[in-house]
Amino acid sequence: MNPTFHKNVLTKVKNTINKVTQIQSGKMSQADYLVKMNIAPLMGRRDAAYDRVETLLADKLFTYSDVDRKKIYTQSVRLLNTVLKDSQDILIALDNEKRIEQEKSFICFLQLLRSIVEAAENLVDYELSLYNTESTVNKFLGSVVEGQLRETDDIISDSEMTIVQSVNELFEITREQLNKLREYSRRSFTRYNAAKYKKSFAEYKKIFDAPEN
């Protein structure tokens, strides 16, 4: 093979690779830039979503029926997914080590909180299942199983109440620290970004606080 031809081919391949790398790097830089531009509204949305979860899971929760509590847990999990997604997007755009560690810790807390709420949601499913099948099971197996089903229902109900109480205690003991994190984040905003955060928080608060069908 002609050495000159071989050299030209290698040069073209290297040039093509360099161009692709530059394009990909440019796309990543553009994506990072867009995320950084959106940190303030992302924080506004996630703070509004988190506050709504805290309101939904307040102590008055057990004034609602099993079906309505199931809806509340489902809505809370969906909102926590929003908080998690926004936090992960924010983390990608950060370059301050302290803020990075704070966001990582917050994300771990959110994942734990979501798992706990999902557990409560599953318990309500069990309660509803017992309620819907109790009469059928009693007819099939007789009254001998009725007492066991009642006992199981009591255990599940008590477990759900304990979980909700624990969640509210988590909200209580972490509130001061999370408020400090919010304040620390907001202090880093320019006046323009502070306005974007405030607007985003207000708008999403209206959306999240609106009753669901």
C-alpha positions as CSV (number, residue, x, y, z in Angstrom):
1,M,0.0,0.0,0.0
2,N,1.2,3.5,-0.8
3,P,2.7,5.0,2.4
4,T,1.4,8.4,1.5
5,F,-2.1,7.1,0.9
6,H,-2.0,5.3,4.3
7,K,-0.8,8.4,6.0
8,N,-3.6,10.5,4.4
9,V,-6.2,8.0,5.5
10,L,-5.0,8.0,9.1
11,T,-5.0,11.8,9.1
12,K,-8.5,12.0,7.9
13,V,-9.6,9.4,10.6
14,K,-7.9,11.4,13.3
15,N,-9.5,14.7,12.1
16,T,-12.9,13.0,12.0
17,I,-12.5,11.7,15.6
18,N,-11.4,15.1,16.7
19,K,-14.4,16.8,15.1
20,V,-16.8,14.3,16.7
21,T,-15.1,14.8,20.1
22,Q,-15.4,18.6,19.8
23,I,-19.1,18.3,18.8
24,Q,-19.9,16.0,21.7
25,S,-17.9,18.3,24.1
26,G,-19.8,21.3,22.8
27,K,-23.1,19.5,23.3
28,M,-22.2,18.6,26.8
29,S,-21.1,22.1,27.6
30,Q,-24.3,23.5,26.1
31,A,-26.3,21.1,28.2
32,D,-24.4,22.0,31.4
33,Y,-24.9,25.6,30.6
34,L,-28.7,25.2,30.1
35,V,-28.9,23.3,33.4
36,K,-27.0,26.0,35.2
37,M,-29.3,28.6,33.7
38,N,-32.2,26.6,35.1
39,I,-30.9,26.0,38.6
40,A,-33.1,28.7,40.2
41,P,-36.4,27.6,38.7
42,L,-35.5,24.0,39.3
43,M,-34.9,24.8,43.0
44,G,-38.2,26.7,43.1
45,R,-40.1,23.7,41.7
46,R,-38.5,21.1,44.0
47,D,-39.0,23.3,47.1
48,A,-42.7,23.7,46.3
49,A,-43.0,19.9,45.6
50,Y,-41.3,19.0,48.9
51,D,-43.5,21.4,50.9
52,R,-46.6,19.9,49.3
53,V,-45.5,16.4,50.4
54,E,-45.0,17.6,54.0
55,T,-48.5,19.1,53.9
56,L,-50.1,16.0,52.4
57,L,-48.5,13.7,55.0
58,A,-49.5,15.8,58.1
59,D,-51.1,14.2,61.1
60,K,-54.7,14.8,59.8
61,L,-54.0,12.1,57.3
62,F,-56.1,9.5,59.2
63,T,-59.2,11.6,58.9
64,Y,-59.4,10.3,55.3
65,S,-60.6,6.9,54.1
66,D,-58.3,4.1,53.0
67,V,-59.0,5.0,49.3
68,D,-58.2,8.7,49.8
69,R,-55.0,7.9,51.8
70,K,-53.9,5.6,49.0
71,K,-54.3,8.6,46.6
72,I,-52.4,10.9,49.0
73,Y,-49.5,8.4,49.2
74,T,-49.4,8.0,45.4
75,Q,-49.4,11.7,44.9
76,S,-46.6,12.1,47.5
77,V,-44.4,9.5,45.8
78,R,-44.9,11.3,42.5
79,L,-44.0,14.6,44.0
80,L,-40.9,13.1,45.7
81,N,-39.9,11.7,42.3
82,T,-40.0,15.3,41.0
83,V,-37.9,16.5,43.9
84,L,-35.4,13.8,43.3
85,K,-35.2,14.5,39.6
86,D,-34.7,18.2,40.1
87,S,-32.1,17.6,42.8
88,Q,-30.1,15.3,40.5
89,D,-30.2,17.8,37.7
90,I,-29.1,20.6,40.1
91,L,-26.2,18.4,41.3
92,I,-24.9,17.9,37.8
93,A,-24.6,21.7,37.4
94,L,-22.8,22.4,40.7
95,D,-19.1,23.1,40.9
96,N,-18.9,24.0,44.6
97,E,-17.7,21.1,46.8
98,K,-19.8,22.0,49.8
99,R,-22.9,22.4,47.7
100,I,-22.2,19.1,46.0
101,E,-22.0,17.2,49.3
102,Q,-25.1,18.9,50.6
103,E,-27.1,17.9,47.5
104,K,-25.8,14.3,47.7
105,S,-26.9,14.1,51.3
106,F,-30.3,15.6,50.5
107,I,-30.8,13.1,47.6
108,C,-30.0,10.2,50.0
109,F,-32.6,11.5,52.4
110,L,-35.2,11.9,49.6
111,Q,-34.6,8.3,48.5
112,L,-35.1,7.1,52.1
113,L,-38.3,9.2,52.5
114,R,-39.7,7.9,49.2
115,S,-39.1,4.3,50.3
116,I,-40.9,4.9,53.6
117,V,-43.9,6.5,51.9
118,E,-44.1,3.7,49.4
119,A,-44.2,1.3,52.3
120,A,-47.2,3.1,53.7
121,E,-48.8,3.0,50.2
122,N,-48.3,-0.7,50.1
123,L,-49.9,-1.2,53.5
124,V,-53.0,0.6,52.4
125,D,-53.2,-1.7,49.4
126,Y,-53.2,-4.6,51.8
127,E,-55.9,-3.0,53.9
128,L,-58.1,-2.4,50.9
129,S,-57.4,-6.0,49.7
130,L,-58.5,-7.4,53.0
131,Y,-61.6,-5.3,53.1
132,N,-62.6,-6.3,49.6
133,T,-62.0,-10.0,50.0
134,E,-62.9,-10.6,53.7
135,S,-66.5,-11.6,53.1
136,T,-65.6,-13.9,50.3
137,V,-62.8,-15.6,52.3
138,N,-65.1,-16.0,55.3
139,K,-67.7,-17.7,53.1
140,F,-65.1,-20.1,51.7
141,L,-63.1,-20.9,54.9
142,G,-65.8,-20.2,57.5
143,S,-65.8,-18.0,60.6
144,V,-62.6,-19.7,61.9
145,V,-60.5,-17.4,59.7
146,E,-62.4,-14.2,60.6
147,G,-60.6,-13.5,63.8
148,Q,-57.2,-14.0,62.1
149,L,-58.1,-11.6,59.3
150,R,-59.2,-8.9,61.8
151,E,-56.0,-9.3,63.7
152,T,-54.0,-9.0,60.5
153,D,-55.9,-5.9,59.6
154,D,-55.2,-4.3,63.0
155,I,-51.5,-5.1,62.6
156,I,-51.3,-3.5,59.1
157,S,-53.3,-0.5,60.3
158,D,-51.0,0.1,63.3
159,S,-48.0,-0.3,61.1
160,E,-49.3,2.4,58.7
161,M,-49.9,4.8,61.5
162,T,-46.4,4.2,62.9
163,I,-44.9,4.9,59.5
164,V,-46.8,8.1,59.1
165,Q,-45.8,9.2,62.6
166,S,-42.1,8.5,61.8
167,V,-42.4,10.4,58.5
168,N,-43.8,13.5,60.4
169,E,-41.0,13.2,62.9
170,L,-38.5,13.1,60.1
171,F,-40.0,16.3,58.7
172,E,-39.8,17.9,62.1
173,I,-36.2,17.0,62.9
174,T,-34.8,17.9,59.4
175,R,-36.8,21.1,58.8
176,E,-34.2,23.4,60.3
177,Q,-31.3,21.9,58.4
178,L,-33.2,21.9,55.1
179,N,-34.3,25.5,55.6
180,K,-30.6,26.3,56.1
181,L,-29.8,24.5,52.9
182,R,-32.4,26.5,51.0
183,E,-31.2,29.8,52.5
184,Y,-27.6,28.9,51.6
185,S,-28.6,28.1,48.1
186,R,-30.6,31.3,47.6
187,R,-27.8,33.5,48.9
188,S,-25.7,32.4,45.9
189,F,-28.3,33.7,43.5
190,T,-28.0,36.9,41.5
191,R,-31.0,39.3,41.8
192,Y,-32.2,38.0,38.4
193,N,-32.0,34.3,39.5
194,A,-33.6,35.1,42.9
195,A,-36.5,36.5,41.0
196,K,-36.7,33.4,38.8
197,Y,-36.7,31.2,42.0
198,K,-39.4,33.2,43.6
199,K,-41.6,33.1,40.5
200,S,-41.0,29.3,40.0
201,F,-41.8,28.5,43.6
202,A,-45.0,30.6,43.6
203,E,-46.2,29.1,40.3
204,Y,-45.5,25.5,41.2
205,K,-47.0,25.9,44.6
206,K,-50.3,26.8,42.9
207,I,-50.0,23.8,40.7
208,F,-49.1,21.3,43.4
209,D,-51.6,22.6,45.9
210,A,-54.5,22.3,43.5
211,P,-56.7,19.4,44.3
212,E,-56.3,16.3,42.1
213,N,-59.2,14.7,40.3
